Amino acid sequence: MAEDGTIISTMRVAEDLLDYLPENPLQEPLKNAWLYMNENYSKFIIATIGSYIIHELAYFLICLPGFICQFIPAMQKYKIQPNKPETAANQWKCLKLIIFSHVCIDFPFIGGAYFYIEYFGISMTWDDMPAWYQMLPRMYACLIIEDTWHYFVHRALHDRRVYKYIHKIHHSFQAPFGMTAEYAHPAETMILGMGFMWAILLTCSHISVLWMWLIFRLVETIEVHSGYDVPYLNPLHLLPFYAGPRFHDFHHMNFNGNYSSTFTWWDKLFGTDRQWNDFNKTKATKEWEVIDPLKEKSQ
């Protein structure tokens, strides 16, 4: 009982301290926009069209800095594989599949959010929206849940018995760029996308949590596919064991190992970062030999 009292007292002190933080200047405009949305659009439109618009805007806006970097000479020192620049042909090839995937796969998938919201009674009101300090721990939990699903399913997709049928499409680009984050076979989009949904099922109580998680996940996956490692750019780097773009870029360059999406602990635990560790030891002294996953047994 004494411990419970201590925890409650600590929480009250934390809430009191939050009262001294400066007021968010964006809160009032955001509140007005949120109230307008709820008054003028149905739950169905908000859950489906609203979620889809947020996905599209977030995806292409987050991709934009990496796209611009290829035209800035000063940014080339941050490119992870400088000998493999982006090309217009590859970007157009990627964009065509992305548009198809977003319209034919993602839109129906995201549209299912309405049935989820209705079934679980997820709130859309302003008064029920979690505060930012309540939202951040949920985002961390979502990253952990999705990363766990992603590691095991992604590793299974590298089994050479199924690799060439599904996951090989995503590996069309040995030197990835931001837009390739969602360049994938429709089956892979659905299978790996379930990790996103598991996270929502276990943490979501408000549609703002769904939208925030959507943005967090896009920031993470587009950054690790960006092909650039710019220090201090992404605050996710502050998280312990965060993998980052070099970790996943090596996966594309090498085809095997580094199967996690966000953190490094699963790869460390199961030893699937061995080639990554060897690469970091040898890259300064010799050329790294890339193993074709269709010829070499998957890890």
N, C-alpha and C positions, 0 to 999 in steps of 0.2 A: 504493500500500500504506500509505503514511503517513497518507493521508486516512482510509482504512478504520479504521486504528488509533485515530485521533482520534475518529471517530464512535462506535466501540465503547466507548472510554473515557468519552465523554460520556454514553452510555446507562447505563453502570454507575454513574456519579456520580449520575444522576437516580434510579436505583433505590435507591441508598443513602440519598438524601435522603427518599424516600418512606417509608423505615423509621421516620423521626422524626415522621411525621404521627400525630396521635392516632387510636386504633383506632375504627372505625365502631361505635357502640353497637347499630346495627340489624343488623350482620353475622351475629351468632349466631342471632337469631330468624329472619332470612331464610334462613340455611343450614338450620335445622331444618325450616322450612316447605318449602323446596325438596326436601330429602331425603324428607320425608313425601309430597310430590307424586309423586316418582319411584317410591317404594315402593308406592303405593296406586293409581296410575292408569297406564294404558297410554300408549304414545307417541301412539297415535291420539287418545285422549281429550285428552291435553295439547295436542297440535298443533291440534286442531279446536275442541273445546269450550273449552279453556283460552284459546286465542287469541281466540275470539269473546267470551268473558266479559270479557277485558281490554279489547277494543275497546269493548264496550257501557259498561262502568264508566267507562273513561277519557273516552269521548265525552260522556256526560251529566254527569259530574262537572266536566269542563273547561268545559262550557256553563253550569254553574250560577252562577258568579260574574257573568257577563254578564246572565243572567236576573234575578238579584237586583238588579243595578245600576239597572234601570228603576224600582224602587220606592224608591230612595234619592235624595232631592232633591240632596244634596251631590255625587252622582256625575254629574249632568246636565251639569256644566261640561266633562266629558271626552267627552261624546257628540259624534261627528263631524258628524252631520246632526241637530241638535237640533230642527229643524222637522218631523221625521218620526219620531215616537215609535213604539215597538212597540205592537201591538194584540193583544188576545187572539185575534181572528179570524185574523190572519196567523200567529200562533204555532201555533194549532191546525191550520191548513192545512199548515204546515210539518211539524208533528209526525206527521201522518197519513202523508205521503209518506216521512218518515224511517223510521217503523216498517216500512212496506212494503219499503223499500229494504234496511233492515238484515236483515230476515228472508228476503226472496226473492232479494236480490242479494249482499249482503255475507257472509251466512252460507255460501253455497256457495263464494264467492270465497275467503274466509278458510279454509274447510275444505280447500281445495287445498293449504294449507301442509303437510299431512301427507305428500303425495306428493313435494313439494319436499324436505322434511326427509329422507325415506327415500332419494330418488334421489341427493342430494348428501351423504348421511351427516352431516347436521347434528347436533351433540351436544346432549344435554339434561342432562348430568351437572354437578354442582356444581363438581367439580375443573377442568373445562374452561371454566368461565365466565370471560370476559375481565374484567379489573379495570376500574374506572371510567375510569382514565386511558387505557386502551386502547379503551374504548367511545366516548369523546367524539370522537376523530378520525373514527371510522367514522360517527357521527351527522352530522358536518359533511360528510363525503363523500356520505352519503345525501341530505342536503338539496340539495347541488349537482347530483347526478344527477337527482333528482326535479324540481328547478326547471328544468333544461334540457329535459327531456321535456315538462313542463307548459307552458313558454313556447310552444314550436312547435306542439304539439297544440292548446292552448287558443286560440292565434291562428288556427289553421286552422278551429276550430269557430265563429269569428266571421265567417267568410266567409258572405256573405248567402245563398249558394246552399244552405247547410246549417244556418245559424244557427237558423232558425225551426223546424226539425225536431228539434233536439237541445238546443243550449245555451240556447235561449230560456227553458226551464223554470227553469234556475238563476238567470236574471235576472228572475224574477218579483218579486223584492224589490229595489227600487232603493236602499233603505236596509237593508243586511243586519243580521242579529243572529246570535249564535253558532251556533244550531242550523241555520242555512241553509248552513253549510259543506258538508254532504253532501246538500243539497236539489238533486237533479239527475235528469235522464233516466237510465234504466238503462244505455243505451249510453254515456253520458258517464262514469258511474261506472266502467264497465269500461275504457273507453279511457284516461281520465286515471289510473285506478288502476294501469295498467301502469307508470307512472313509479315508483310505490311498489315494485312488484315488481322492476324493473330495479335499483333501489338495493340491494334485498336480495340479488339474484343475484350482485352484484359485491362485497358486503361481508360477508355473513353466514357465520359459522362456528359459531354457537351460537344456540339458540332465544331466549336472553335478548336477543341483538342484534335479532332480529325484533320482540320485544315492546317493547324500548326505542325502536326506530325507529317503531313504531306510535304510541307515546305522544308522541314528539317531533313527528311529523307532525300528530297531532291538536291538540297545543298550538299549533302554528304556524297551521294552517288555521282553527281556531276563533277564535284571537285576531284574525286579519286580517278575519274576518267578524263580529266582535263588535259593531261599531258604536261602540266606545269606544277611545280612545287614552289609556290611563292610564300615566303615566311610571313607569319603574323596576319595572314589574310583571313583565315577561317577560324573562328573562336572554338570550333570543335577540337582543334589541336590541343586545347587546354585539358581535355578529358584524358585521364590515365589510360594507357594502352591503345589510344587512337591510332589506327593504321596509317591513314593519310595517302596521298597520291602516289608516292614512290613505291609503297608496299603493293598497291593494286596494279600500278603500271608494270611492275615486274611480272605479275601474273599474266598480263597480256603479252609481254615480250617473250616469256618463257613457256607459256601455255599451262604449266603445272605449278602446284603449290600456291600458298597465299590465297586460300579460298574464302576467307572471311570478308564481309562487306565493310565493317566499321572498326572492329577491334582486332587485336593480335593474339588474344589469349587462346582461342581454339586452335589456331595454327601452332602455337607454342606447345600446347598440351599434347597434340597428336603428332608433332614433329613434321608437319607439312610446310613449315617455314625453313626447312633444312637447306633447300637450294637457294633460297633468298639469303640466308646467312653465309653460305659458301660464295655466292655472287659478291656480296659486300667485302669478303676477304680477298677475292681474286680479281675483281674488276680493274684494279690499278696495275695488275701485272700481266694479264693475258685476256684474250678475247673469250667471252662466255659462249659456251656451246648450247644452242637451243635444241630441245628434244621435241620431235614431232609426236604429239599425243596419239596419233593414229598408228604409229609404228612402235612406240614404247608403251609398255603397260602403265596405266594410270597409277598414281599413288593411292 
